Amino acid sequence: MPQDYSAEFYYENNTLLFAFVYKGQEEYRFYMSPNDETKCIRYIGPDGNTQDFEAPVSSAGLGQGVGNLCEAGYMEPYWLGKK
């Protein structure tokens, strides 16, 4: 599924902070934990609804399809074909 989407990644001090995943009008925004870039602290879905998490949540906690897209944020080398 992630191979069907495009993604943009935003870093600060070599730490992933934000991943924007999209396909046409369908957009997903993932704000990653600065302490663990494998976990999301905020998610904005294609309907514009925002979910803020009191504790960082793993991609598995977001549901199957969305979790795959969240994982794309910290698996950028795979998206770029470097692994």
Wavefront OBJ file of the C-alpha trace (Angstrom):
o trace
v 0.000 0.000 0.000
v 2.645 2.686 0.795
v 4.167 2.291 -2.667
v 0.934 3.764 -4.102
v 1.473 7.042 -2.214
v 3.935 9.906 -2.242
v 5.461 11.269 0.926
v 7.325 14.262 2.261
v 9.442 14.124 5.397
v 10.463 16.982 7.677
v 13.442 16.776 10.007
v 14.974 18.930 12.698
v 18.450 18.091 13.988
v 18.318 14.768 12.092
v 15.132 13.734 13.899
v 11.960 13.042 11.927
v 9.194 15.329 13.184
v 6.541 15.193 10.481
v 5.468 12.972 7.592
v 2.956 14.053 4.963
v 1.607 11.114 2.930
v -0.694 11.673 -0.020
v -2.282 10.270 -3.166
v -4.322 12.778 -5.149
v -6.798 14.464 -2.785
v -6.218 11.855 -0.076
v -3.859 13.268 2.582
v -2.498 11.975 5.872
v -0.348 13.944 8.288
v 1.726 12.311 10.986
v 3.524 14.227 13.709
v 6.180 11.964 15.121
v 7.458 11.887 18.696
v 10.770 13.757 18.980
v 11.813 11.130 21.543
v 10.916 8.121 19.377
v 10.382 8.748 15.668
v 8.687 5.364 15.303
v 5.640 6.679 17.193
v 2.996 9.277 16.371
v 1.884 12.037 18.722
v -0.692 13.578 16.347
v -2.530 12.278 13.324
v -4.681 14.213 10.846
v -6.699 12.005 8.518
v -8.077 12.649 5.039
v -11.347 13.914 6.538
v -9.446 16.652 8.427
v -10.132 15.182 11.857
v -7.221 15.486 14.250
v -6.232 12.933 16.860
v -3.798 14.035 19.562
v -2.348 11.269 21.701
v -1.518 11.781 25.384
v 1.251 9.218 24.996
v 3.024 8.453 21.704
v 1.295 5.634 19.841
v 2.881 3.015 17.623
v 1.662 2.609 14.079
v -0.195 -0.558 15.131
v -2.340 1.611 17.403
v -3.601 3.619 14.428
v -5.225 0.723 12.582
v -4.031 -1.430 9.722
v -4.141 0.873 6.680
v -3.263 4.076 8.512
v -0.567 2.278 10.470
v 1.143 1.288 7.239
v 1.256 4.926 6.171
v 2.532 6.068 9.568
v 5.314 3.498 9.337
v 6.325 5.153 6.086
v 7.459 8.143 8.117
v 10.230 6.286 9.875
v 10.931 3.932 6.965
v 11.907 6.650 4.511
v 14.950 4.716 3.190
v 12.597 1.967 1.978
v 10.392 4.530 0.203
v 13.458 5.915 -1.540
v 14.647 2.459 -2.578
v 17.797 2.638 -0.459
v 17.089 -0.635 1.386
l 1 2 3 4 5 6 7 8 9 10 11 12 13 14 15 16 17 18 19 20 21 22 23 24 25 26 27 28 29 30 31 32 33 34 35 36 37 38 39 40 41 42 43 44 45 46 47 48 49 50 51 52 53 54 55 56 57 58 59 60 61 62 63 64 65 66 67 68 69 70 71 72 73 74 75 76 77 78 79 80 81 82 83
